[in-house]
Amino acid sequence: MNSRQVECFISAAETLNFTETAKLLFVSQPTVTHSIAALEDELGYRLFNRDKKQVTLTPAGRYLYTSLKTLGSEYRNAVSRARLFGEGYAKELVLGCGSSEFEERFLPGAVREFRRTHPDVYTSFEIGSIREKVALLQEDKIDLLLTTTATGVDSKRFAFTLLKRYPMVCVMSRDHELAGRDSIGFEDLKDQNLILLDQACAPPEMSELQASLERMYQANIIAHVRDVRLSHLLMLCDMGVAVMPEFKFAHSEGLVAVPLAGAEEIPYGIVMKRGEARDHVLDLAALIRDVFDR
């Protein structure tokens, strides 16, 4: 099994059309057919059922596709990165962060300046759930993590540097009945449809608050969203009130964020190895701190 066969198989499994696969891979249709046939001969079992009307995956083909899809992506990424290092990069810095409007406001300036002053460092990003990023950090696959404090990291190996504390807010449509208030209390939410962040994307510090809201207003919760942008869409549709840290609020003409009275602030900052000595990691951390100190 070679890389061309794997790429051809994955594409064919997704399109279920050998002609379309040939177009996507810029090869001839007979080349695709030959590659799949050679792979089936090597493995000793059929991957596709083929007749005049359609192409379908066999059970073995479905299993192999599921297993190889991630591997195929990792292979292509590895080849691409190796080429970059072959063309001049000497180091890599992996930054773990979120993917909301918040990061889009402050990160580009810091990263652009970093890339200008460190042309030999390739900067890449890891964006996923908090748990996923913490695991990568502790496996030394992330060099610098932007997150909240209670992330489950080993405090003996890693240190947290506070950048700023953010209040909890209730976010809603500008036309909502609570939109004009200076603050909102827990009692004010009892008759509202609530949109909460799923644990995968909610800061761990929110766990107690969310648990309290779920106990008090379980019947009011219409969604636990894994994508913050989806929560904003629901609110723009005036479907409910979302509870989130202020830094996850995407500013929009159609939305309003009102402080949630009595809720603790959420700290946000940088997590790095204790005693970090690599200049390029320290330099990017300093650039990010400068953004928040302005």
C-alpha positions, 0 to 999 in steps of 0.5 A: 500500500503506497501513498498514491493508493491511499489517496486514491482510495480515500477520494473514491470512498468519498465520491463513490465515483471513479471518474470524479476521483480522477478529476480531483486527483488530476489523473485518468479514470483508468489510473484510478481503477488500476490503483484501486484494483492493485490495492484490493489485490494486495489486501486480498479483499474487495473495497468497493462493489461496482456495477453499471449503475453505482459504486458502493463501499463494502463493509471492509471498505467502510472500515478502512476508509474510517481508519485511513481518513485521519491518517491520510490527512496527517500524512499530507500535513506531514509532507507539507510541513517537511517541505517547509522546513526543507525550504528554510524554516528552522523551528516550529511554534505551535500555538493552542487557541480558540477560533472565535472573534475574540482571537481574531481581534488580538492574535493577527497583529501579534502573530504578524509581528512575530513572523516578521521578527522570526522568519525562520520559525513556522507558526502553526495553530491547534484549535479544538476543545479545551480538553483536546488542547490541554492533552496536546500541551501535556504531550509537548505538542503545543508550545504555548496555550491561550486558555483559562486557568482551571484547565487540568494542566500539571501545575508542576510543569506548567505556569499560567500568566494572567492576561485579563479577567472577563465578566460573565454576560447574558447575550441576546437579540437587541429586540429582546425584553432584557436587552436594555438592562444594566445587569441581569440576575439569575431570577431574571432568567427563569422565564427565558429560553437558555442557550448554554455552551457545551462542556467541550467549548465552555471554560472549566470555570463555568462548570459550577455556574452551568450546573446551577442553571441546569438545576434551576432551569432545565426546562428552559434550556433549548440548546447546549452548543459546541460552536460559539458561532452557532449560539450567536446565530440562535440569538440573532434569530431571537430564539433565546438568551445565551450565558457565556464569558464576555470574551466569547461574545462576538460583537454584532449590531444585532446582539447585546451583552448584559453583565450577569450579576453575581457571577464570578469573572473568568481569568484568561491567559497564557500557559507555558512550561515552567522555566521555558527557555526557548527565545521564540516561544518567550517572544511570542508570549511577550507580544501577546502580553503587549496586546493586552497591556495597551 
